[in-house]
């Protein structure tokens, strides 16, 4: 579970990077607003995945005695 959550956070991190690069490459174009929306979407997904990972990690660490 914990490893899966870490992998998901990593995958979303890569999506955030790609969305940022896409936005930079399309700055000033008609597609720029769509790129900003795509970035915001994946950035929010990253926020959720990091919180999921942190919750699972906390639970895992607190279960060790």
C-alpha positions as CSV (number, residue, x, y, z in Angstrom):
1,X,0.0,0.0,0.0
2,X,2.6,2.5,1.0
3,X,4.8,1.7,-2.0
4,X,1.9,2.1,-4.3
5,X,1.0,5.5,-2.8
6,X,4.6,6.6,-3.3
7,X,4.6,5.4,-6.9
8,X,1.3,7.2,-7.5
9,X,2.7,10.5,-6.0
10,X,5.8,10.0,-8.2
11,X,3.7,9.5,-11.3
12,X,1.6,12.6,-10.6
13,X,4.8,14.6,-9.9
14,X,5.9,13.7,-13.4
15,X,2.6,14.8,-14.8
16,X,2.9,18.2,-13.0
17,X,6.4,18.6,-14.5
18,X,5.0,17.8,-18.0
19,X,2.1,20.2,-17.6
20,X,4.5,23.0,-16.5
21,X,6.7,22.3,-19.5
22,X,3.7,22.3,-21.8
23,X,2.5,25.6,-20.4
24,X,6.0,27.1,-20.9
25,X,6.2,25.9,-24.5
26,X,2.7,27.3,-25.2
27,X,3.0,30.7,-23.4
28,X,1.3,33.4,-25.3
29,X,-0.7,31.1,-27.5
30,X,-4.4,30.4,-27.7
31,X,-3.8,27.1,-25.9
32,X,-2.1,28.7,-22.9
33,X,-5.3,28.9,-20.8
34,X,-5.9,25.2,-21.4
35,X,-2.4,24.5,-20.3
36,X,-2.9,26.5,-17.1
37,X,-6.1,24.5,-16.4
38,X,-4.2,21.2,-17.0
39,X,-1.4,22.3,-14.7
40,X,-3.9,23.2,-12.0
41,X,-5.7,19.9,-12.3
42,X,-2.5,17.8,-12.0
43,X,-1.2,20.0,-9.2
44,X,-4.3,19.4,-7.2
45,X,-4.0,15.6,-7.9
46,X,-0.4,15.8,-6.6
47,X,-1.6,17.5,-3.4
48,X,-4.2,14.7,-2.9
49,X,-1.6,11.9,-3.6
50,X,0.9,13.5,-1.2
51,X,-1.7,13.7,1.5
52,X,-2.7,10.0,0.9
53,X,1.0,9.0,1.1
54,X,1.5,10.9,4.3
55,X,-1.6,9.4,5.9
56,X,-0.5,5.9,5.0
57,X,3.1,6.5,6.1
58,X,2.0,7.9,9.4
59,X,-0.3,4.9,9.9
60,X,2.5,2.5,9.0
61,X,5.0,4.2,11.3
62,X,2.6,4.5,14.2
63,X,1.7,0.8,13.9
64,X,5.4,-0.2,14.6
65,X,6.0,-0.7,18.2
